[in-house]
Amino acid sequence: MASALINVPKKAKRGDIIEIKTLMSHIMETGFRHTAAGKLIPRDIVTSFTCRFNGAEIFRADLFPAIAANPFVSFFTVATESGRFDFEWIGDNGFTETASATIAVE
Amino acid sequence: MRKRLAPTRRRFLGLAGSAATISVIPGVSLRPAEATPETMAAAIRTVVGGAVVQTGKVKLDIPPLVENGNTVPMTVSVASPMSADDYVKSIHVFNEKNPQPNMGNFYLPKAGRAQISTRVRLADSQKIIAIARLSDGSFWSVSADVVVTLAACTEEVM
């Protein structure tokens, strides 16, 4: 679980626009590289990232090999109520990781 | 004196090295299948369908000169009030010369601001296109040209 880094403000005023930054530790092997022997290295990337707030989806991304290793994604949302952000990364070879963060809205 | 000379010499060698890299890159032809402006156009068509893509509203922040194509910071923002009836549905980013034309699709069902940041790979100096789909069904785009000195994706690994 330590492989995800999440940056969400702990507190916000109602109606504030807040930035959420996420970083997932992952090799993001493109599937286009070869070994010195000429063998193709199979693709191993994170293909999908989703963020839900209190169960409702607020952000989703389809990722491709063109995303750098350790995919960093940042986005914005509006602080409407206190609650929990759930983050989910899904990738090749059965890769799944989740993380969560809470926010207090006053 | 010596101490002063050493870094200058190092810097000179460094510059010479990067100059050599620049001159070598156009000659590289061992690259596997790569996206072409046509495959990029096809990838864009799968997203926009037959709709007209207008220029404007979208801003693409990416360094014009990149030393290392393996990790390039990129920010896409769209001028939009993000209100209940006028908002950005999704942002799509495409490239011309990576092995694949798609870079990322970002869906913003509840974003406070139509802006996303990520880090991308660039296999060559090329044009990047960002397209935004608005809630009224219109598409807006912007493009940026990036010069890459050290390309991503192509190197061999042991």
Chai-1 contact restraints between the chains, C-beta under 6 A:
chainA,res_idxA,chainB,res_idxB,connection_type,confidence,min_distance_angstrom,max_distance_angstrom,comment,restraint_id
A,I17,B,G112,contact,1.0,0.0,6.0,A-B,restraint_1
A,I17,B,R113,contact,1.0,0.0,6.0,A-B,restraint_2
A,T30,B,C153,contact,1.0,0.0,6.0,A-B,restraint_3
A,F32,B,P32,contact,1.0,0.0,6.0,A-B,restraint_4
A,F32,B,P99,contact,1.0,0.0,6.0,A-B,restraint_5
A,F32,B,C153,contact,1.0,0.0,6.0,A-B,restraint_6
A,R33,B,V157,contact,1.0,0.0,6.0,A-B,restraint_7
A,H34,B,E156,contact,1.0,0.0,6.0,A-B,restraint_8
A,T35,B,V157,contact,1.0,0.0,6.0,A-B,restraint_9
A,A36,B,E156,contact,1.0,0.0,6.0,A-B,restraint_10
A,A36,B,M158,contact,1.0,0.0,6.0,A-B,restraint_11
A,E57,B,P109,contact,1.0,0.0,6.0,A-B,restraint_12
A,I58,B,K110,contact,1.0,0.0,6.0,A-B,restraint_13
A,R60,B,Y107,contact,1.0,0.0,6.0,A-B,restraint_14
A,A61,B,G104,contact,1.0,0.0,6.0,A-B,restraint_15
A,A61,B,F106,contact,1.0,0.0,6.0,A-B,restraint_16
A,D62,B,N105,contact,1.0,0.0,6.0,A-B,restraint_17
A,L63,B,G104,contact,1.0,0.0,6.0,A-B,restraint_18
A,F64,B,Q100,contact,1.0,0.0,6.0,A-B,restraint_19
A,F64,B,N102,contact,1.0,0.0,6.0,A-B,restraint_20
A,F64,B,M103,contact,1.0,0.0,6.0,A-B,restraint_21
A,P65,B,Q100,contact,1.0,0.0,6.0,A-B,restraint_22
A,A66,B,N98,contact,1.0,0.0,6.0,A-B,restraint_23
A,A66,B,M103,contact,1.0,0.0,6.0,A-B,restraint_24
A,A66,B,V120,contact,1.0,0.0,6.0,A-B,restraint_25
A,A66,B,R121,contact,1.0,0.0,6.0,A-B,restraint_26
A,I67,B,V120,contact,1.0,0.0,6.0,A-B,restraint_27
A,A68,B,T71,contact,1.0,0.0,6.0,A-B,restraint_28
A,A68,B,R119,contact,1.0,0.0,6.0,A-B,restraint_29
A,A68,B,V120,contact,1.0,0.0,6.0,A-B,restraint_30
A,A68,B,R121,contact,1.0,0.0,6.0,A-B,restraint_31
A,F72,B,T118,contact,1.0,0.0,6.0,A-B,restraint_32
A,F72,B,R119,contact,1.0,0.0,6.0,A-B,restraint_33
A,V73,B,T118,contact,1.0,0.0,6.0,A-B,restraint_34
A,S74,B,S117,contact,1.0,0.0,6.0,A-B,restraint_35
A,F75,B,I116,contact,1.0,0.0,6.0,A-B,restraint_36
A,F76,B,A111,contact,1.0,0.0,6.0,A-B,restraint_37
A,F76,B,G112,contact,1.0,0.0,6.0,A-B,restraint_38
A,F76,B,R113,contact,1.0,0.0,6.0,A-B,restraint_39
A,F76,B,Q115,contact,1.0,0.0,6.0,A-B,restraint_40
A,T77,B,K110,contact,1.0,0.0,6.0,A-B,restraint_41
A,T77,B,A111,contact,1.0,0.0,6.0,A-B,restraint_42
A,T77,B,G112,contact,1.0,0.0,6.0,A-B,restraint_43
A,V78,B,G112,contact,1.0,0.0,6.0,A-B,restraint_44
